[in-house]
Amino acid sequence: MKKNVILIPGIVSILVLVTVQAYIIGQIWGQKDELFQIKYRQMAIEALEYYEEELRINGFDTALYMVDYYSSVVLQSNEFASASIDKIDYLNNLIIQEVRNILNEHQYLSELLSGYFVNHGFDGDLTTHIAINKFELIKEENSHTVYINREDLTGRAYKSKILVTQFINEDNHHRISFNFYIDVADKQAIILGEMLISMFMSILSIVVVVVIFIVAYHNLTEERRLSDLKTDFINNMTHELKTPLSTITVASKTLEFEKVINDRDKIIETARMIGKQSVSLNQLINLILEISIWERTEFEPEMKQMAVGTVLTDIVDSFRAGYREVATINSRISLEGLTIKADVTYFTTMINNLLLNAVRYSPENPMIDIKAYSNGREVIINITDNGIGIDKSHQKLIFEKFYRVSHGDIHKTKGLGLGLYYVSRIAASHGGRVELDSQPGKGSTFTVILPLNSN
Ligand code: ADP
């Protein structure tokens, strides 16, 4: 729940940031677009003026001449003169369509403007468009004038185009007013190109904020997890320390009983028990000391040449002797003549931890198989048990410091969650690794892989 206190405001702030950035980009885009239109309109007007001055053409001469000729033909046609009221609309449409075609197809401004634009360092890939506002036929005797409805200019088709200017022209047979547009094909790309840096910066800033947030959040949850693990560890440790201590307390009290004082065997048994518990207390305290030493200094094993087969056989033999009554231990060690560079003490701790876990986590008739061989480059040591196994979700985590799998009835087997942590650290410090293959309810195989001497 506490996680959400950070997660939700964090995500909301990121969303706000993204929205603000998107809004700003949208605004900048709008401004750039407007500026683009102003620049290109200005340039188009300049171009038209230039051609009018230099070449004495306004660019529409040919087309307008054709429109006027067409108008005279229309005016003289019988069909037009005798058109009924309902037919007039239809004719109007035909006429205006034809005029639009003439204007859009028979004017040569695209090329002229394009050349002028390129000469002035502008993009020359453009098309021109003409939209008619009003068109009238003028009958010579002035007895018959046809008005044609204004065209809709706010249509979407023209929204993206740049309005350059409005022309009004009157000739013998017609009067026309139309808008002249240009359309620059690469407009979006050009604006995008201009905005690339600001867009990149804003995306970068969002990415940086998101990354910082993720890292901070991850660190925070990690810290919390570690602190939870530490609390667990302290609880376990207290429990572990208390058990031998209370046994010692009870045992020493027993020694005060009159009945016991006279019973030599009982005294020896109690003394032994006290001794045994002191040893395990001592081991625990050493372990804790060791942890703090390992934490403070770099983990540096003393590497020496070691006949790995012999050392491993010794470890397994003495372990087997210690657990003869508890577990069946089989071994196949085929490492004759092979040496590795290793710290004997750490190596022994590592194998012992794995063997001990194999026994501890195999509640019924532990059967432990140790198989060791080499593939020519590495020494491979498999330790397989028939124990409770480890669920997939825990398999990576159990190598972490203080991590313990809690079962329904909480920790049945006592421990501090450090054994495998040391195993993996020792393997890593020897240039090797530990792998795990396990099936809950069936058993586990821990595999230690260490590099052989390269020479
Ligand atoms: P500890 O045994 O003190 O809890 P370890 O680091 O040795 O700490 O092991 C971490 C956890 O991994 C144990 O709590 C146990 O749940 C699980 N585990 C280790 N070895 C085995 C095994 N051979 N079979 C099943 N579970 C194991």
Boltz pocket constraint, residues with backbone or C-beta under 6 A from the ligand:
constraints:
  - pocket:
      binder: B
      contacts: [[A, 353], [A, 354], [A, 357], [A, 358], [A, 361], [A, 362], [A, 385], [A, 387], [A, 388], [A, 389], [A, 390], [A, 398], [A, 400], [A, 403], [A, 404], [A, 405], [A, 406], [A, 413], [A, 414], [A, 415], [A, 416], [A, 417], [A, 418], [A, 419], [A, 420], [A, 421], [A, 444]]
      max_distance: 6.0
